[in-house]
Amino acid sequence: MATFARLPSGNWRAQVRRTGQRPIGKTFGKKAEAVEWARLMEGDEEAISGYPDDEARRRTVGQAIDGYMLAYVGRDTAIVKRLSWWKEQHGATPLADFSTAKIKDALRDLARQDAVRNAGKGKPTASLGRKKSPATCNRYLQAISSVLTWAVDESWITKNAALGVKRRTEPPGRVRFLTDDERKALLEACDASECADLALLVRLALSTGARLGELLALQWEDIDLKAKVARVRTSKNDEPRTLPLIEAVRKRLEAKARPIKGGLLFPALRKIDTPLQFRPFWEAAVAAAKLKDFRFHDLRDSCASYLAMSGASPLEIGDVLGHKTLAMVRRYSHLSTEHKQRLAERVLGGMVE
């Protein structure tokens, strides 16, 4: 049902109501225009359900980002940078005008920008010599989509325009793991490091597949040497998990000085409540071991790769690494296949000649 009212300005306000739908309205200079708009809306239920109301016109993308961040309880620190970019690009845009097309255009502009690496606090960013990757663009898309989903829940808008944007195709995940010689060289370099904790930190990463953030957040009370486990209170998936402590690591933990009051397992030298600033020592060890294209996160890949090559199933690898799904584990499946082929050739090769 449509109603029309003449405003003091001389314009006409049309309002359309349908059972089960919120009323929508729009102002026109002429009554005929208002009548025609109302006729079209009454015949299109989908148009009514998706039509932006006054709340969507009053609220901006920037306000939605601010509201979302006030309610944010996740652990992804990179989301601040991503949403700051969106706020810079479209912070003043009314949510009613923040369309799928505008999101696509913004992401195209992002993809043309140079990829950079943060060189550290107070230091300028360093160019990586390439453009932003599809994976980076997808992370920015996910960030703004989360904001718009929050805005839908708050009844600021009725639809999430980001859901109409197709994710970019990402290349297969990078797998870089240490060979036996590389592993020995790296561990020797860590043992010789000026940082006493580096050798233990690297061995923990290599034997548990834990993420760097999980390891640096470990406290002494999370370590159970008798049960040979370390307990991660909150992982990247926002769930606690248990890390196995192999004997070589357990012995190093036993030998490590334990503060009376406990605290972080890997604290900074003079700030016991601050995680260890290990990066310069790590980079020096990688250089001393003459490793090429190797990052700390690759220790996690190395752990998974060793498990795959030893015959561990994808389910077992996922359990050790703390993956919720097996999708991320599939990148190691070829290593498991190669291992099975070598095993079959060694054991069965001479039986069918």
C-alpha positions as CSV (number, residue, x, y, z in Angstrom):
1,M,0.0,0.0,0.0
2,A,1.4,3.4,-1.0
3,T,0.7,6.8,0.7
4,F,1.7,10.2,-0.5
5,A,2.1,13.5,1.4
6,R,3.0,17.0,0.3
7,L,5.9,18.4,2.3
8,P,6.1,22.1,3.4
9,S,8.9,22.5,0.7
10,G,6.4,21.6,-2.0
11,N,8.0,18.2,-2.7
12,W,6.1,14.9,-2.5
13,R,6.9,12.1,-0.1
14,A,5.9,8.6,-1.1
15,Q,5.8,5.7,1.3
16,V,5.3,2.1,0.5
17,R,4.1,-0.6,3.0
18,R,3.8,-4.3,2.5
19,T,2.9,-7.0,5.0
20,G,5.9,-8.3,6.7
21,Q,8.2,-5.6,5.2
22,R,9.4,-2.4,6.8
23,P,8.0,0.7,5.2
24,I,10.2,2.5,2.7
25,G,10.0,6.1,1.4
26,K,11.4,8.6,-1.0
27,T,11.0,12.3,-1.8
28,F,10.3,13.7,-5.3
29,G,9.8,17.0,-6.8
30,K,6.5,16.0,-8.5
31,K,3.6,13.9,-7.4
32,A,3.6,12.0,-10.7
33,E,7.2,10.9,-10.0
34,A,6.3,9.7,-6.5
35,V,3.3,7.8,-7.8
36,E,5.4,6.1,-10.5
37,W,8.2,5.1,-8.0
38,A,5.6,3.7,-5.6
39,R,4.0,1.7,-8.4
40,L,7.3,0.1,-9.4
41,M,8.2,-0.7,-5.8
42,E,4.9,-2.3,-5.0
43,G,5.4,-4.7,-7.9
44,D,8.9,-5.7,-6.8
45,E,9.2,-7.4,-3.4
46,E,12.9,-7.9,-3.7
47,A,13.4,-4.1,-4.4
48,I,11.5,-3.3,-1.2
49,S,13.5,-5.7,0.9
50,G,16.8,-4.4,-0.3
51,Y,15.9,-0.7,-0.5
52,P,18.1,1.4,1.9
53,D,16.2,3.2,4.6
54,D,16.9,6.4,6.4
55,E,19.3,4.7,8.8
56,A,21.4,3.5,5.9
57,R,21.5,7.0,4.4
58,R,22.4,8.6,7.7
59,R,25.1,6.1,8.7
60,T,28.5,6.1,7.0
61,V,31.0,3.4,6.2
62,G,33.4,5.1,8.7
63,Q,30.8,4.9,11.4
64,A,30.2,1.2,10.7
65,I,34.0,0.5,10.9
66,D,34.2,2.3,14.2
67,G,31.3,0.4,15.6
68,Y,32.6,-2.9,14.4
69,M,36.0,-2.3,15.9
70,L,34.5,-1.3,19.3
71,A,32.8,-4.7,19.4
72,Y,35.7,-6.6,17.9
73,V,37.0,-9.4,20.1
74,G,39.2,-11.3,17.6
75,R,43.0,-11.5,17.6
76,D,43.8,-10.5,14.0
77,T,45.9,-7.3,14.5
78,A,46.2,-6.8,10.7
79,I,42.5,-5.9,10.6
80,V,43.2,-2.5,11.9
81,K,45.4,-1.7,8.9
82,R,42.9,-3.1,6.5
83,L,39.9,-1.2,7.9
84,S,42.0,2.0,8.2
85,W,42.5,1.7,4.4
86,W,38.7,1.3,3.8
87,K,38.0,4.2,6.1
88,E,40.4,6.4,4.2
89,Q,38.9,5.3,0.8
90,H,35.2,5.4,1.8
91,G,34.8,6.5,5.4
92,A,32.4,9.4,4.4
93,T,30.3,7.3,2.0
94,P,26.8,6.6,3.3
95,L,26.1,2.9,3.8
96,A,23.2,3.3,1.4
97,D,25.6,4.3,-1.4
98,F,28.3,1.7,-0.6
99,S,27.5,-0.6,-3.4
100,T,29.0,-3.9,-4.7
101,A,30.4,-1.9,-7.6
102,K,32.2,0.6,-5.3
103,I,33.7,-2.2,-3.4
104,K,35.0,-3.9,-6.6
105,D,36.4,-0.5,-7.8
106,A,38.2,0.0,-4.5
107,L,39.7,-3.5,-4.6
108,R,40.9,-3.0,-8.2
109,D,42.7,0.2,-7.0
110,L,44.2,-1.8,-4.1
111,A,45.5,-4.5,-6.5
112,R,47.4,-1.9,-8.5
113,Q,49.3,-0.7,-5.4
114,D,52.9,-1.9,-4.6
115,A,53.2,-4.6,-2.0
116,V,55.4,-3.4,0.9
117,R,56.8,-4.9,4.0
118,N,56.9,-3.1,7.4
119,A,60.6,-2.8,8.2
120,G,59.9,-2.2,11.9
121,K,58.7,0.4,14.3
122,G,59.8,3.9,13.3
123,K,61.3,2.6,10.0
124,P,60.0,3.2,6.5
125,T,58.2,0.4,4.6
126,A,60.2,-1.5,2.1
127,S,58.8,-2.4,-1.4
128,L,58.7,-6.0,-2.3
129,G,59.0,-5.3,-6.0
130,R,55.5,-6.5,-6.9
131,K,51.8,-5.5,-6.7
132,K,49.4,-6.5,-4.0
133,S,48.6,-10.2,-4.2
134,P,45.2,-11.8,-4.7
135,A,45.5,-13.1,-1.2
136,T,46.0,-9.6,0.2
137,C,43.0,-8.3,-1.7
138,N,40.9,-11.1,-0.4
139,R,41.9,-10.3,3.2
140,Y,40.8,-6.7,2.6
141,L,37.5,-7.9,1.1
142,Q,36.9,-10.1,4.1
143,A,37.6,-7.3,6.5
144,I,35.0,-4.9,5.0
145,S,32.5,-7.8,4.6
146,S,32.8,-8.5,8.4
147,V,32.0,-4.8,9.0
148,L,28.9,-4.9,6.7
149,T,27.7,-8.1,8.3
150,W,27.9,-6.3,11.7
151,A,26.0,-3.4,10.2
152,V,23.3,-5.8,9.0
153,D,23.0,-7.2,12.5
154,E,22.7,-3.7,13.9
155,S,19.8,-3.0,11.4
156,W,21.8,-0.2,9.7
157,I,21.5,-1.9,6.4
158,T,19.6,-4.9,5.1
159,K,22.2,-6.5,2.8
160,N,25.9,-7.0,2.8
161,A,27.1,-5.6,-0.5
162,A,30.5,-7.3,-0.2
163,L,28.9,-10.7,-0.6
164,G,28.4,-9.9,-4.3
165,V,32.2,-9.5,-4.8
166,K,33.9,-12.6,-6.1
167,R,37.1,-13.6,-4.3
168,R,40.3,-13.5,-6.3
169,T,41.9,-16.8,-7.2
170,E,44.9,-17.4,-5.0
171,P,48.0,-19.4,-6.0
172,P,48.7,-22.7,-4.2
173,G,50.1,-22.2,-0.7
174,R,53.8,-21.8,-0.4
175,V,55.6,-24.8,1.1
176,R,59.2,-24.2,2.1
177,F,60.7,-26.7,4.5
178,L,64.2,-27.4,5.7
179,T,66.3,-30.2,4.2
180,D,68.3,-32.3,6.7
181,D,71.4,-30.3,6.0
182,E,69.6,-27.0,6.3
183,R,68.0,-28.1,9.6
184,K,71.3,-29.0,11.1
185,A,72.9,-25.8,10.0
186,L,70.1,-23.7,11.4
187,L,70.1,-25.4,14.8
188,E,73.8,-25.0,15.0
189,A,73.5,-21.3,14.3
190,C,70.8,-20.9,16.9
191,D,72.9,-22.8,19.5
192,A,75.7,-20.3,18.8
193,S,73.4,-17.2,19.0
194,E,73.8,-14.4,21.5
195,C,70.1,-15.0,22.3
196,A,70.0,-17.8,24.8
197,D,66.3,-18.5,24.1
198,L,66.5,-18.7,20.3
199,A,67.6,-22.3,20.2
200,L,64.6,-23.4,22.4
201,L,62.1,-21.2,20.5
202,V,63.2,-22.6,17.1
203,R,63.1,-26.2,18.3
204,L,59.6,-25.7,19.8
205,A,58.4,-24.3,16.5
206,L,60.0,-27.1,14.5
207,S,58.7,-29.9,16.7
208,T,55.2,-28.6,17.4
209,G,54.2,-26.7,14.3
210,A,53.0,-23.9,16.5
211,R,52.6,-20.3,15.2
212,L,55.0,-17.7,16.4
213,G,52.3,-15.8,18.3
214,E,51.3,-18.9,20.1
215,L,54.9,-19.7,21.2
216,L,55.6,-16.1,22.4
217,A,52.4,-16.1,24.4
218,L,53.3,-19.3,26.3
219,Q,53.7,-18.9,30.1
220,W,55.4,-21.2,32.5
221,E,52.1,-22.3,33.9
222,D,51.2,-23.5,30.5
223,I,54.1,-26.0,30.5
224,D,53.5,-29.5,32.0
225,L,56.8,-31.3,31.9
226,K,55.4,-34.4,33.5
227,A,52.7,-34.8,30.9
228,K,55.1,-33.6,28.2
229,V,52.7,-30.9,26.8
230,A,52.4,-27.2,26.5
231,R,48.9,-25.7,26.5
232,V,48.1,-22.8,24.1
233,R,45.3,-20.9,25.8
234,T,43.9,-19.3,22.6
235,S,45.0,-20.2,19.1
236,K,44.5,-18.3,15.9
237,N,41.2,-20.2,15.6
238,D,40.2,-18.8,19.1
239,E,40.3,-22.2,20.6
240,P,42.8,-23.7,23.1
241,R,45.0,-26.6,22.0
242,T,47.8,-28.8,23.3
243,L,51.4,-28.9,21.9
244,P,53.4,-32.1,22.3
245,L,56.8,-31.7,23.9
246,I,59.3,-34.2,22.5
247,E,62.1,-35.4,24.8
248,A,64.8,-33.1,23.4
249,V,62.7,-30.1,24.0
250,R,61.5,-31.2,27.4
251,K,65.1,-31.5,28.6
252,R,65.9,-28.0,27.4
253,L,62.8,-26.7,29.3
254,E,64.0,-28.5,32.4
255,A,67.4,-26.8,32.1
256,K,65.9,-23.3,31.5
257,A,65.8,-21.1,34.6
258,R,62.3,-20.8,35.9
259,P,61.3,-17.5,37.6
260,I,59.7,-17.9,41.0
261,K,56.7,-15.9,39.9
262,G,56.4,-17.6,36.6
263,G,55.5,-15.4,33.7
264,L,56.2,-15.6,30.0
265,L,58.3,-18.6,28.8
266,F,60.1,-16.3,26.4
267,P,60.3,-12.8,28.0
268,A,62.3,-9.8,26.8
269,L,65.6,-9.3,28.5
270,R,64.6,-6.3,30.7
271,K,60.8,-6.5,30.4
272,I,59.5,-9.7,31.8
273,D,55.9,-9.0,30.7
274,T,56.9,-8.3,27.1
275,P,57.6,-11.1,24.6
276,L,61.1,-11.8,23.5
277,Q,62.4,-9.5,20.7
278,F,64.1,-12.3,18.8
279,R,63.9,-11.0,15.2
280,P,67.5,-9.7,14.9
281,F,68.9,-12.9,16.4
282,W,66.7,-15.0,14.1
283,E,67.8,-13.2,11.0
284,A,71.5,-13.5,12.0
285,A,71.0,-17.3,12.5
286,V,69.3,-17.7,9.1
287,A,72.2,-15.8,7.5
288,A,74.8,-17.8,9.4
289,A,73.1,-21.1,8.2
290,K,73.1,-19.7,4.6
291,L,69.4,-20.4,4.2
292,K,67.7,-18.8,1.2
293,D,64.1,-17.6,1.2
294,F,63.3,-18.9,4.7
295,R,61.0,-17.3,7.2
296,F,60.2,-18.2,10.8
297,H,56.7,-19.4,9.7
298,D,58.4,-21.9,7.4
299,L,59.3,-23.8,10.6
300,R,55.6,-24.6,10.8
301,D,55.7,-25.8,7.2
302,S,58.8,-27.9,8.0
303,C,57.0,-29.6,10.9
304,A,54.0,-30.5,8.7
305,S,56.3,-31.6,5.8
306,Y,58.2,-34.0,8.0
307,L,55.0,-35.5,9.3
308,A,53.7,-36.0,5.8
309,M,56.9,-37.6,4.6
310,S,56.8,-39.9,7.6
311,G,53.4,-41.2,6.6
312,A,51.1,-39.1,8.9
313,S,47.6,-38.8,7.6
314,P,46.1,-35.4,6.8
315,L,43.9,-35.7,9.9
316,E,46.9,-36.3,12.1
317,I,48.8,-33.3,10.5
318,G,45.8,-31.1,10.9
319,D,45.5,-32.1,14.6
320,V,49.2,-31.3,15.3
321,L,49.0,-27.9,13.5
322,G,45.6,-27.0,14.9
323,H,43.8,-26.6,11.6
324,K,40.0,-26.6,11.9
325,T,39.6,-28.0,8.4
326,L,41.7,-30.2,6.1
327,A,41.8,-27.6,3.3
328,M,45.1,-26.1,4.6
329,V,46.7,-29.5,5.0
330,R,46.2,-30.5,1.4
331,R,49.3,-28.5,0.4
332,Y,51.4,-31.2,2.0
333,S,49.6,-34.1,0.4
334,H,52.1,-34.4,-2.5
335,L,54.9,-35.0,0.0
336,S,52.9,-37.9,1.6
337,T,52.3,-39.3,-1.9
338,E,56.0,-39.1,-2.8
339,H,56.8,-40.9,0.5
340,K,54.3,-43.7,-0.3
341,Q,55.8,-44.1,-3.8
342,R,59.3,-44.4,-2.4
343,L,58.1,-46.9,0.2
344,A,56.3,-49.0,-2.4
345,E,59.3,-49.1,-4.7
346,R,61.7,-50.0,-1.9
347,V,59.5,-52.7,-0.4
348,L,57.5,-54.1,-3.3
349,G,59.5,-53.0,-6.4
350,G,61.3,-56.4,-6.8
351,M,58.2,-58.5,-6.2
352,V,56.5,-57.9,-9.5
353,E,59.4,-58.1,-12.0
